[in-house]
Amino acid sequence: MDQSQPILVYLAAGVQGGAVVRAALRRGFKVRALVRDRTRVRALAALGIELAEGDLRDPASLRAASTGIRHAVLQVPIGPQEAMRIQAENAVSASLACGLESVVLKLASASRPAPCEEPSFVANAMIEDVARASGLPFAVVRPTMYLDNLLKPSARMEIIDEGAFAPPIAESQRIAWTSVDDCARAAITLLERGVHSGDHRIAGLESVSGSELASRISAGLGRPVTYRAQPLDQFEREVDAAMGPGTGRRVASKFRFFASHRHEADAMLAAPFVPQPGLEDFQPTGIEEWVRQHRTQFYETGQMPSVE
C-alpha cells in the first residue's frame, strides 16, 4: 500500500475513530480525518493531520473528503436504522465516485450471521448489505466486546469507589474482551497488507467469566474489584433516567439477546482470537495489560463517549 497517500478515517473525533487515527500514524500512514467541526477537535489538530469537515448525512461533503483518497476506514454511528442506512449509502457512494480501491468497514459490535430481530445485529447486516451491493471491495472488522466500556464514568465510579464492575451480563458468560485500539490496529493492518475482503472477528487473548475479568482488573489496578451482574430491568431504568424514556430498552436489547440465546452468545463472544488471513501474526492485548495501560484514566473525571 502506498503510504504517500492519506487514509480517510470516518468519525475521527470519536473514541473508535480516534483510535484508528492513532494506529495509522503509528504505522507511518498519512491521515485525512473526517470531522463535523474542525474547531472542536484540538487533540486531532495537534497531531498535525489533515482535517476534512463533513457529515455522513451530506453526500457532497463526503465526496469532497474522499477526493484523492484510495483507502478508508468506515464507521457508521449508531442511531435509527433508516438514518444508518442512508449514511452508509452516502459513504459508499462517495467512495465509488472518487475511485476508492478498498474500505475497511468497522462495525460497532459482534454480529449474528443469521437474520434476527435484534436491532444492533439488523443494523450491522444492513450496513454490510449496502457495501456488498455496491461492488466496492471491503473487509469487515468486528469486536467481541470492548474493554473501553470500563472507562465510562458510571463504570469507573463503581470500580474505583465501590470496588465493583456491574454490567448487564451474567457472571457465567465467557467473553474474550478486546479494545478499540486493538480493533483499530487490525483495521490498519488489513489495509496495509492489501486485504480487501473477509470477515475479521477481533477478540482478546483469553475467554473469561465475570469473576475472572474482575480478577484481571484487580491485578491491573492493584486494588480489589468484584463482578456484580446488573439486572437488565434495573439497567434499562438507569439508561432511561440518563438518556430519556425508551432508550434503555433499545440499549438493553443486545444484552437481552445474549441472556436468552446463550449458545449464540458464546459463538459471538467467548472464543479467543484466532489467527486469520491478513492477521496471521496479530497479537491482542491482554486484559491485565490493558488495565495497566489505562490505569490513570480510571481515576479521571468527565465524560467519555459510548463505544458500544
Stockholm file with secondary structure:
# STOCKHOLM 1.0

chainA/1-308         MDQSQPILVYLAAGVQGGAVVRAALRRGFKVRALVRDRTRVRALAALGIELAEGDLRDPASLRAASTGIRHAVLQVPIGPQEAMRIQAENAVSASLACGLESVVLKLASASRPAPCEEPSFVANAMIEDVARASGLPFAVVRPTMYLDNLLKPSARMEIIDEGAFAPPIAESQRIAWTSVDDCARAAITLLERGVHSGDHRIAGLESVSGSELASRISAGLGRPVTYRAQPLDQFEREVDAAMGPGTGRRVASKFRFFASHRHEADAMLAAPFVPQPGLEDFQPTGIEEWVRQHRTQFYETGQMPSVE
#=GR chainA/1-308 SS CCTTSCEEETTTTSHHHHHHHHHHHHTTCCEEEEESCGGGCHHHHTTTCEEEECCTTCHHHHHHHHTTCSEEEECCCCCCHHHHHHHHHHHHHHHHHTTCCEEEEECSSCCCSSCCSCHHHHHHHHHHHHHHHHTCCEEEEEESCBGGGGGSHHHHHIIIIISEECCSSCTTCCBCCBCHHHHHHHHHHHHHTTCCCCEEEECCSSCBCHHHHHHHHHHHHTSCCEECCCCHHHHHHHHHHHHCTTHHHHHHHHHHHHHHCHHHHHHHHTSCCCCCTTCTTCCCCCHHHHHHHTHHHHTCCSCCCCCC
#=GC SS_cons         CCTTSCEEETTTTSHHHHHHHHHHHHTTCCEEEEESCGGGCHHHHTTTCEEEECCTTCHHHHHHHHTTCSEEEECCCCCCHHHHHHHHHHHHHHHHHTTCCEEEEECSSCCCSSCCSCHHHHHHHHHHHHHHHHTCCEEEEEESCBGGGGGSHHHHHIIIIISEECCSSCTTCCBCCBCHHHHHHHHHHHHHTTCCCCEEEECCSSCBCHHHHHHHHHHHHTSCCEECCCCHHHHHHHHHHHHCTTHHHHHHHHHHHHHHCHHHHHHHHTSCCCCCTTCTTCCCCCHHHHHHHTHHHHTCCSCCCCCC
//
